[in-house]
Amino acid sequence: MYTARNYVRPATLEEAWALNQKRANAVLGGGCWLRLGRRRLDTVIDLSGLGLEEIREETGAVVIGAMATLRQLEQDERLQAAFGRYFQDCTAHIVGVQFRNCATVGGSVRARFGFSDLVTALLPLGCTVLLYRGGEMPLEEYLTMGYDRDLLLGVRVPLDGIASAAYESARNSETDLPVLTCAAARRPEGFFLAVGARPGRAMLLKGREETALIEKAAALPFGSNLRAGADYRRHLARVLARRALKRLKEAEA
């Protein structure tokens, strides 16, 4: 749980960015992930008045605002039309509807949680992140960066060139954090496969041959924690990668 001395709802992005430069301050978002840690904050910054809660369509892409909730994401008709149940599959096991009505897309992406279903799902689609000062950059690059004080404005999801996408995860119980996550997409360049909850950050693999890609997934570095051991995760990587790639073919058929 966190405590804070002040609450501020900035009127502009510049004001929000300036407040966020202080290490003792933090962006509130939906407040769900902030509660995971124990912090004493000077000021929490509420971005809800800056129009970042929208999901909008642009030419060849859908832009998901950082303050859009996970519930908005799973119900958006444009994403369903483009990806079928993909975003519903990646959010369905995240606690419950009440939590998903609060948790924001920006909170999951900016925190770069290793256990994030959403980050794993976005990675193989070729998504980019939109930053206030840093501009636009590939999500894959963003995940390799250290934490900074820039503002995440949203995520751009391309609609062109994605033939199919499939999401798989393994959990010890229905709404627990995942033991392992896996997402696959077929794009003109070949297959793209993301593996997350290793328990580290999701990693992206690329290839044209399915069997080789499955073996690459099993060769990723895996760790152990209270949910599962490294060897079990390595075994699951083969299983989930195979399932996801099979579902790509079924969707295209």
N, C-alpha and C positions, 0 to 999 in steps of 0.2 A: 504494500500500500504506500501511496505517496502523500505528502502534505505540502501545501503551498500557501504562501503569505498573500499573494495577489492573483486576481483573475482579470485578464484583459481580452477584449474582443476588438481587434484592430479593424479600422475602417479601410485600410489599403494594404496591398501586398508589401509595399516598401516598409510600412510601419511594422508589419508582422516580421519581416526579415530582420529589421534592426533589433527588435526585441529578442529574436532568436539567437543573436550573436553572443549573448551572455550565457556562459556555461551553467549558471544557476537557474536559467529559464528553460522551458520545454513546451513544445507544441502539444496541445491537449488531444486533438483528433477526436475519436469517439470515446477516449478514456479507458478503453478495454485493456489494451496492451500496457499502458502506463502503470496500471495497477499490479502488473506482474512483479515489479521491482519495489525496492524500499528506497525512496528518495525524499529528501527535503528540498523542495523547490522554492525559489523566490517568487516566480511568476509563471502561471500556465497561460498559454496563448491559444485562444479559441479562433479557429479559421472559418467558423460556420457562416460568417457574414460576407464572405469574399467570392461567392458563386462557384466554389470548387466542388459542389455536391452533384453537379450535372453529369450525365452520360450523353454525349452528343455524337452525331455522325458527321464526319468530314469526308472529302473525296478519298475513297479507297481505304478508309479507316474509321474506327470508333475510338473516341477519346473519353477515357474514364477519369473523372475528376478525383482528386485525392480525398475529398470528403464524401464521395459516394460510398454508401454502405455495401457490405457484402450481400445483403438482402436485395438491394437494387441490382447488383451485378447478376445474381442468379435469376432475377425476374425480367431482365431487359430483353425486349422482343427482338431488337436488332442483333444482339449477340446470339440469341437462340436461332434466329434465321440463318446466321452465318456459321455457327458452330454446333447446332443441335443442343444436346444436353451437357456439353463440355463444362460450362461454367456452373451448371447445377451439380454435376458430379464432383467438382473440386471444392464446393462449399457445403455440400449436404451434411457432412459429418462434423462441421465446425460448431460444436456445443449445441446450439438450438436457434430457433428463429429469433427469439428475443435478443440473444447476443449478436446475431448477424444483422439485426436492425440498428445496432450501435457501432459495431466494429467497422472501421473504414478501410478502403483499399489502400490509401496512403499510409496508414499505420502498419499494415502488413509489409508493404513494399519498402518503405523507408527503413524500417527496423531490420530488414534483410534476415528475418528469422530463419534458421535452418529448418524448423518444423513447419514452415508456411506452405499450406496447400496451394495458396494463390500464386506465390512466387514460382513454384514448380510449374504450375499450369501456364503462366504467362511466358515463361522462358522459351519454349520451343516455337512459339508463334512469331518470333522476330519482333517483339514489342520494344518500344523505346520509352524512356521516362522523360518527363518535362520538368525542368528545374527553373526556379525563378532567376537565378544568376548564372547557372551553369548551362542553360540552354537544353537542347535535346541530345540524348545519348542512348546507345543500346542498353537494354536492361542487363545483358550479359556483362557488359563493362561496368555498369553501376554496382553489380553484386561483388565485384572484386575490389571496390574502393573501401577505404575506411569511412567511419562516420564523419559527417561534416555538419555545418550549420546552415546550409542552403535550405530553401523550401521546396518540397516536392509538390508540384501543381497537378500532376496527373500522369496517366499512362496511355500511350497511343498503341492501339491494337490494329495491325494491318488486316484488311479483309481480302486483299488480292493475293493470289498465288498460293493459298493454303487449300489443298485438296481435301484434307480431313484431319481431325485431331481427336485424341482419346486420352482419358485420365484414369489412373488407377492408384489406389493407396491400400496400405495394410495397417490395421489398428488392433490393439489388444481388447478394446471395447468400443462400442458404437461412436461415442462422442469424445473419446480420448484423443490426445495428440497422436499424430501418425508415427508408426514404427519406421515406415518408408513410404515415399511418394514417387510416382513416376508419371510423366506426361510425354506424349509423342505427337508429332505432326509431320505430315508429308508436304513438302514444299518443292518448287521446281529444282532446287539444288540437291534434293534427296530427303532422307529421313532425319528428323531432329528429335532427340530424346533427352529429357531432363530427369535427373534423379535427385530427390531431396530427402531431408530428414535422415541424413547418413550417420550421425545426426547433425552434420555441418550444413552449410548453405548449399542450395541446389546447384548442380553442375550440368552443363550442356554438352551433349555428344552429337556428332554429325556423321553421316555415312550413307552409302547407297545399298549396302548389303545387310539384310536383317540379322543374320546369324552373327556376323562380325560385330554388329552394334550391340547385340545382347551380351556378348563376351566383354566388350568395352565397358558396359554398365557394371558387370560383375567385378571388373578390375579397378573400379574407382576406389579411393580410400574410404573406408568405413570405420566407425568408432562404436564404442559400447557405452550404454547408460542404463538407467533403471528399466527402460522399456524393452531393450533388446541388446544382444551382443553383436559384435562386428561380423562374425561368421554367419549368423542368422540373417543379418541385413544383406550380406553378399548373396546368399541363397535367394532371398526375396527379390533382389535386383534382377536376377535372371527371370524369375517367375513374372514379376510385374511388367518388365520390359517386353517379354513375349506376349503377354495378354494385351498390352497397349498396341503393339504393332499388329497383332491379329485383328483388333477392333478397327484399326485404320482400313484394312482391306475390306472388312465387313461393311463399314460405312460407305466406302467407295463403290462396293458392289450394289 
